[in-house]
Structure formats: C-alpha cells, structure tokens
Amino acid sequence: MVKLCDSPLTRPALEDILRGMDGARVALIGDLCLDMYWEADMRMSELSRETPHHPLPIVAERFSPGGAGNAACNIAALKPGRLAVTGVVGTDWRGGLLLEALRDRGVDDSLVIRDPARVTNAYIKPLRRGISDVVYEDPRLDFESREALSPASEDKLLAALDEAARAADVICVCDQLRFGCVTPRVRERLCALGEAGRTVIVDSRDRAAEYRRVTVKPNELEAVRAFGGSAADLEGLAALAAAIQKKNQRLTLITLGEKGCLVADGGRVVRVPACPVEPPIDFCGAGDTFMAGFAMALAAGADPVSAAQTAALCAAVTIKKLGVTGTASREEVLAAWEEYHTAG
C-alpha cells in the first residue's frame, strides 16, 4: 500500500540540504544533446521566386544543452563541490555549440569525448510568429547518430567514466537514445559500480530493466513499458515500484508528473506530492531537473524522501520557465519553498 508523505520538508532541513551541496561530488554520463530554437517572423516573409513557398525569416536563435546536457546544467546550477561529466559528441558545428553552451553554464567538458564519426544529437525547433502574439511550432529537425558507438570511442568513454566516478558520491546516467553512448559495455560497467555499493541513478527511456543494483527513475509509462505491471491506478504503480526495488535491491523512484513521485525503499512506498504550480507551465526538461535535484540532495546527505521533496521544489522552479530547459538555483529553490508553504 502506498503511503502519502506526511513529513513536510521544513525550511531548516532544506537549508541544511542546500548547504550540504557544497561538498557534493557528482558524476554524470549520458546522451548529451543540443536544443536549438529558430524564431521566424513571418511578417518579413515574401513569396519565393524559385518555389511556391514563403521562406522562414529567422530573426533570433537560441541554444541550450538538452538530455544529459540539461541534467548537467541543473546539477551545476546547484553548485556541487565537484561535477564530472562525460559523453560523446561529434566534431561537427553542433558539437562545438553544445560544448560552448555547457561551459557557459559552468560545466567542465574536459571528460567529454569528441568523435568525428558521430553526429552530435541536436533538435531544432522552428518557431513561427505572425501578426498576432501566437507562436506556432513547426515540425522539429532532428540530428542523431544512426550507428552504434565505435569500439575506440567506447574504450575512451569507459576510461572517462572510471575517472568521473572515482571520487563521486552519486553517479547519474541519462540513457535515452537508441544509438546513444550508453552501450551494453558501458551499462555493464555501471551495473558493476552499483553492485560494488556505489550510488547510481539511472534515467532510461527504454532500457531501465537492463540495469541491476542501481536506482532507476522512470516515469509511470516508462516503468510499465520496461517492467510490466499497470499504470491504471496509484496502487498498481506502487506495487510495481516495490517489485522493482525488490529486484534491484536499491532505492527506486517512479515519477508521476503533477502527482509527484513514488519512493520505494526499505519495504515501503511513499508518494511525495509535487509542488502545485499555476499555469502557464512547461514540463520540457523537468525530469532532468528532478534527477539533478534528487542526486544533489542525496550527495548532500539527505534521506530519500527529503531528497525527493528537494527535487520536487527544483522541478517547480524550472517548469515555470517557458520555452527553455531551465535550471534551478539554491536561491530559487528556497523561494519556491516559501511560495509553496505560504500558499499552503
């Protein structure tokens, strides 16, 4: 049976967790991506002479790290004592932009592998604006590698993972893409770290069931797809969380969007509610923010439920940042706590 968390996170407890982040040591490995936004002002468009189309006059462009890159930026925004990030990007112009964007946000890219045979994962979102204030999003343009990582780059990545994980309190994994950098060999190394007692937190869209002795953090649909069970009601999901926890012998999370998350640990399942946020809101990247906040809180010494409460506050900050995969600073997390408890 799922139990609703009845121990609110007090401000002194939150302040202790945030102060503890000064000494947090976090490693992250995963699929680094670049989110690109091209803003077109259709009032400037004229019918092409060569084709029966109106071109998109781009008046602004924005870039921000996505995927594991967004998770890295969210960890960096909380000011850990050490953050080591690794993954693989191409030597194309998108890879250069991605690494520059990471550095601009305080993320050290010295352990990121560059492979000329790889396509840097990038997602371009054309946004059209006309006479009204309504913004229309055209079909996205996706750049992705369509082949497996080469053995040479895989060897370099494994060495980088060993270096990143060497002094880490928590190891975060963003395993999202079909031909991403978390290959079976890399996954096996991560499982070995988990079996050795290291804290490994995995966010995997399709392969959560392929891990063992790690903390997995699927959403409700990913959990059912990977492990079976039912998402029809909260009790079914709680039973699934308990089964995953028993299988892996590790703390387990299932995120539930606006309903919060389930924390399965030590034979019990607790639902930690989300912080209510008034619309308009943007959920893009909220899962990365949640993992970052949870990992940082654990590394700071928080218990799992308090870590989930901290992560919920982080997510409440970023979903209010529209049109970007935002981050949450410690000051913003404290402000969210004040807003939530004042409203309550």
C-alpha positions as semicolon CSV with decimal commas, in nm:
position;residue;x (nm);y (nm);z (nm)
1;M;0,000;0,000;0,000
2;V;0,128;0,344;-0,091
3;K;0,164;0,596;0,190
4;L;0,133;0,970;0,133
5;C;0,435;1,155;0,269
6;D;0,319;1,318;0,592
7;S;0,652;1,474;0,693
8;P;0,684;1,813;0,526
9;L;1,031;1,934;0,443
10;T;1,097;2,218;0,686
11;R;1,293;2,526;0,586
12;P;1,581;2,447;0,826
13;A;1,601;2,094;0,682
14;L;1,605;2,231;0,328
15;E;1,873;2,484;0,420
16;D;2,086;2,203;0,567
17;I;2,050;2,004;0,245
18;L;2,141;2,302;0,028
19;R;2,445;2,381;0,244
20;G;2,549;2,018;0,223
21;M;2,563;2,050;-0,155
22;D;2,888;2,245;-0,110
23;G;3,062;1,912;-0,062
24;A;2,853;1,705;-0,304
25;R;3,054;1,512;-0,562
26;V;2,851;1,405;-0,864
27;A;2,942;1,223;-1,185
28;L;2,719;1,215;-1,491
29;I;2,734;1,007;-1,807
30;G;2,483;1,008;-2,089
31;D;2,347;1,132;-2,416
32;L;2,449;1,495;-2,448
33;C;2,215;1,689;-2,677
34;L;2,171;2,040;-2,809
35;D;1,830;2,207;-2,819
36;M;1,810;2,479;-3,085
37;Y;1,531;2,732;-3,130
38;W;1,496;2,926;-3,456
39;E;1,247;3,211;-3,431
40;A;1,090;3,321;-3,760
41;D;0,896;3,645;-3,809
42;M;0,655;3,564;-4,091
43;R;0,566;3,932;-4,134
44;M;0,901;3,963;-4,312
45;S;0,844;3,667;-4,543
46;E;0,798;3,714;-4,918
47;L;0,694;3,453;-5,170
48;S;0,999;3,286;-5,321
49;R;1,063;3,344;-5,692
50;E;1,200;2,991;-5,735
51;T;0,946;2,790;-5,534
52;P;0,579;2,832;-5,436
53;H;0,673;2,880;-5,071
54;H;0,716;3,155;-4,819
55;P;1,059;3,119;-4,653
56;L;1,104;3,143;-4,277
57;P;1,294;3,467;-4,196
58;I;1,496;3,378;-3,887
59;V;1,525;3,678;-3,657
60;A;1,667;3,505;-3,348
61;E;1,821;3,175;-3,248
62;R;1,877;3,021;-2,907
63;F;2,081;2,722;-2,796
64;S;2,070;2,524;-2,474
65;P;2,203;2,184;-2,366
66;G;1,943;1,907;-2,365
67;G;1,929;1,546;-2,247
68;A;2,228;1,468;-2,027
69;G;2,347;1,821;-2,100
70;N;2,039;1,965;-1,935
71;A;2,084;1,737;-1,635
72;A;2,447;1,851;-1,609
73;C;2,344;2,218;-1,619
74;N;2,085;2,158;-1,348
75;I;2,346;1,994;-1,126
76;A;2,591;2,278;-1,192
77;A;2,326;2,538;-1,104
78;L;2,302;2,385;-0,753
79;K;2,678;2,442;-0,703
80;P;2,822;2,098;-0,619
81;G;3,169;2,058;-0,479
82;R;3,263;1,854;-0,787
83;L;3,083;1,770;-1,111
84;A;3,242;1,539;-1,368
85;V;3,052;1,494;-1,695
86;T;3,123;1,254;-1,978
87;G;2,957;1,151;-2,302
88;V;3,033;1,154;-2,675
89;V;2,968;1,431;-2,926
90;G;3,073;1,484;-3,286
91;T;3,330;1,725;-3,422
92;D;3,054;1,898;-3,622
93;W;2,943;2,257;-3,563
94;R;2,661;2,140;-3,337
95;G;2,911;1,967;-3,110
96;G;3,108;2,289;-3,082
97;L;2,796;2,484;-2,992
98;L;2,696;2,223;-2,735
99;L;3,031;2,226;-2,557
100;E;3,035;2,606;-2,559
101;A;2,685;2,610;-2,410
102;L;2,793;2,368;-2,136
103;R;3,099;2,574;-2,048
104;D;2,889;2,892;-2,041
105;R;2,674;2,727;-1,774
106;G;2,965;2,621;-1,557
107;V;3,001;2,261;-1,675
108;D;3,353;2,125;-1,724
109;D;3,369;1,941;-2,059
110;S;3,721;1,800;-2,021
111;L;3,595;1,439;-2,000
112;V;3,360;1,467;-2,300
113;I;3,479;1,254;-2,593
114;R;3,473;1,402;-2,945
115;D;3,435;1,153;-3,230
116;P;3,446;1,273;-3,594
117;A;3,233;0,975;-3,696
118;R;2,947;1,077;-3,466
119;V;2,660;1,315;-3,533
120;T;2,603;1,544;-3,237
121;N;2,248;1,492;-3,111
122;A;2,064;1,816;-3,188
123;Y;1,698;1,909;-3,210
124;I;1,597;2,224;-3,398
125;K;1,257;2,374;-3,322
126;P;1,141;2,635;-3,578
127;L;0,903;2,881;-3,412
128;R;0,684;3,098;-3,637
129;R;0,527;3,425;-3,528
130;G;0,288;3,635;-3,737
131;I;0,077;3,943;-3,674
132;S;-0,071;3,804;-3,352
133;D;0,126;3,703;-3,044
134;V;0,057;3,334;-3,107
135;V;0,371;3,127;-3,169
136;Y;0,345;2,817;-3,389
137;E;0,600;2,536;-3,367
138;D;0,686;2,367;-3,697
139;P;0,795;2,001;-3,716
140;R;1,125;1,953;-3,539
141;L;1,451;1,888;-3,727
142;D;1,648;1,606;-3,563
143;F;2,018;1,529;-3,593
144;E;2,116;1,193;-3,441
145;S;2,376;0,923;-3,488
146;R;2,219;0,620;-3,655
147;E;2,503;0,377;-3,585
148;A;2,648;0,222;-3,272
149;L;2,938;0,388;-3,094
150;S;3,274;0,269;-3,227
151;P;3,487;0,039;-3,006
152;A;3,761;0,305;-2,994
153;S;3,525;0,575;-2,864
154;E;3,366;0,322;-2,630
155;D;3,707;0,248;-2,476
156;K;3,771;0,621;-2,430
157;L;3,429;0,666;-2,274
158;L;3,481;0,381;-2,028
159;A;3,811;0,535;-1,919
160;A;3,639;0,871;-1,878
161;L;3,360;0,708;-1,677
162;D;3,614;0,550;-1,443
163;E;3,777;0,890;-1,392
164;A;3,444;1,069;-1,340
165;A;3,314;0,807;-1,096
166;R;3,638;0,773;-0,900
167;A;3,553;1,029;-0,630
168;A;3,177;1,064;-0,685
169;D;2,916;1,029;-0,412
170;V;2,644;0,981;-0,675
171;I;2,668;0,871;-1,040
172;C;2,387;0,990;-1,270
173;V;2,305;0,819;-1,600
174;C;2,097;0,960;-1,889
175;D;2,040;0,662;-2,120
176;Q;1,790;0,789;-2,376
177;L;1,884;0,726;-2,739
178;R;1,877;0,410;-2,948
179;F;2,234;0,466;-3,068
180;G;2,349;0,666;-2,768
181;C;2,670;0,645;-2,571
182;V;2,539;0,410;-2,301
183;T;2,624;0,089;-2,483
184;P;2,590;-0,261;-2,335
185;R;2,955;-0,245;-2,221
186;V;2,902;0,093;-2,056
187;R;2,579;-0,031;-1,898
188;E;2,761;-0,335;-1,760
189;R;3,028;-0,108;-1,606
190;L;2,755;0,099;-1,440
191;C;2,588;-0,214;-1,303
192;A;2,924;-0,326;-1,165
193;L;2,957;0,008;-0,987
194;G;2,612;-0,044;-0,840
195;E;2,700;-0,396;-0,728
196;A;3,010;-0,255;-0,560
197;G;2,788;-0,035;-0,344
198;R;2,814;0,290;-0,538
199;T;2,503;0,508;-0,567
200;V;2,398;0,504;-0,934
201;I;2,079;0,678;-1,051
202;V;1,955;0,584;-1,398
203;D;1,708;0,771;-1,617
204;S;1,646;0,543;-1,916
205;R;1,364;0,581;-2,163
206;D;1,360;0,221;-2,289
207;R;1,623;0,017;-2,107
208;A;1,561;0,060;-1,733
209;A;1,501;-0,315;-1,697
210;E;1,850;-0,390;-1,831
211;Y;2,013;-0,245;-1,519
212;R;2,071;-0,416;-1,187
213;R;2,168;-0,295;-0,841
214;V;2,106;0,068;-0,933
215;T;1,834;0,323;-0,861
216;V;1,609;0,360;-1,164
217;K;1,394;0,671;-1,215
218;P;1,136;0,601;-1,487
219;N;0,811;0,789;-1,526
220;E;0,493;0,584;-1,492
221;L;0,469;0,495;-1,863
222;E;0,839;0,405;-1,891
223;A;0,811;0,188;-1,578
224;V;0,520;-0,014;-1,717
225;R;0,683;-0,047;-2,058
226;A;1,010;-0,172;-1,909
227;F;0,890;-0,384;-1,618
228;G;0,526;-0,468;-1,689
229;G;0,250;-0,405;-1,439
230;S;-0,024;-0,146;-1,458
231;A;-0,039;0,232;-1,462
232;A;-0,418;0,232;-1,419
233;D;-0,404;0,348;-1,058
234;L;-0,163;0,457;-0,789
235;E;-0,175;0,127;-0,602
236;G;-0,072;-0,061;-0,916
237;L;0,223;0,172;-0,967
238;A;0,318;0,143;-0,600
239;A;0,322;-0,236;-0,633
240;L;0,541;-0,201;-0,941
241;A;0,781;0,034;-0,760
242;A;0,807;-0,215;-0,474
243;A;0,874;-0,500;-0,719
244;I;1,149;-0,304;-0,894
245;Q;1,304;-0,215;-0,558
246;K;1,299;-0,581;-0,455
247;K;1,453;-0,689;-0,787
248;N;1,736;-0,436;-0,781
249;Q;1,778;-0,419;-0,403
250;R;1,813;-0,045;-0,443
251;L;1,603;0,263;-0,380
252;T;1,354;0,310;-0,667
253;L;1,168;0,616;-0,797
254;I;0,871;0,643;-1,031
255;T;0,784;0,999;-1,130
256;L;0,417;1,086;-1,176
257;G;0,418;1,435;-1,326
258;E;0,179;1,665;-1,143
259;K;0,104;1,387;-0,891
260;G;0,463;1,386;-0,765
261;C;0,664;1,066;-0,737
262;L;0,679;0,729;-0,566
263;V;0,980;0,646;-0,349
264;A;1,027;0,274;-0,281
265;D;1,286;0,198;-0,016
266;G;1,322;-0,041;0,275
267;G;1,000;-0,228;0,211
268;R;0,771;0,076;0,195
269;V;0,643;0,300;-0,083
270;V;0,584;0,670;-0,017
271;R;0,421;0,919;-0,251
272;V;0,589;1,257;-0,241
273;P;0,350;1,517;-0,385
274;A;0,455;1,766;-0,647
275;C;0,456;2,135;-0,562
276;P;0,145;2,295;-0,715
277;V;0,233;2,549;-0,983
278;E;-0,017;2,772;-1,159
279;P;-0,014;2,768;-1,542
280;P;0,132;2,852;-1,782
281;I;0,394;2,584;-1,731
282;D;0,639;2,393;-1,950
283;F;0,733;2,036;-1,849
284;C;1,019;2,012;-2,102
285;G;1,332;1,901;-1,915
286;A;1,154;1,862;-1,580
287;G;1,271;1,501;-1,548
288;D;1,634;1,610;-1,586
289;T;1,581;1,876;-1,320
290;F;1,422;1,624;-1,084
291;M;1,713;1,381;-1,121
292;A;1,966;1,660;-1,067
293;G;1,793;1,783;-0,752
294;F;1,749;1,431;-0,618
295;A;2,111;1,334;-0,685
296;M;2,246;1,653;-0,530
297;A;2,030;1,614;-0,221
298;L;2,139;1,251;-0,175
299;A;2,503;1,353;-0,219
300;A;2,444;1,622;0,045
301;G;2,331;1,356;0,293
302;A;1,952;1,378;0,264
303;D;1,732;1,073;0,316
304;P;1,544;0,951;0,004
305;V;1,211;1,117;0,087
306;S;1,372;1,452;0,172
307;A;1,578;1,424;-0,147
308;A;1,259;1,369;-0,348
309;Q;1,098;1,670;-0,179
310;T;1,400;1,881;-0,271
311;A;1,384;1,754;-0,628
312;A;1,014;1,845;-0,647
313;L;1,099;2,201;-0,547
314;C;1,368;2,216;-0,817
315;A;1,120;2,097;-1,079
316;A;0,862;2,352;-0,959
317;V;1,113;2,625;-1,040
318;T;1,201;2,511;-1,391
319;I;0,852;2,430;-1,521
320;K;0,768;2,799;-1,484
321;K;1,046;2,889;-1,728
322;L;0,865;2,874;-2,061
323;G;1,028;2,776;-2,389
324;V;1,360;2,673;-2,234
325;T;1,504;2,377;-2,047
326;G;1,575;2,586;-1,738
327;T;1,772;2,531;-1,420
328;A;1,704;2,598;-1,053
329;S;1,950;2,775;-0,824
330;R;1,959;2,726;-0,448
331;E;1,802;3,069;-0,402
332;E;1,519;2,980;-0,638
333;V;1,459;2,653;-0,455
334;L;1,427;2,837;-0,124
335;A;1,191;3,089;-0,286
336;A;0,980;2,800;-0,420
337;W;0,962;2,655;-0,068
338;E;0,841;2,992;0,065
339;E;0,581;3,024;-0,210
340;Y;0,456;2,669;-0,163
341;H;0,426;2,694;0,214
342;T;0,279;3,044;0,208
343;A;0,012;2,924;-0,035
344;G;-0,049;2,615;0,177
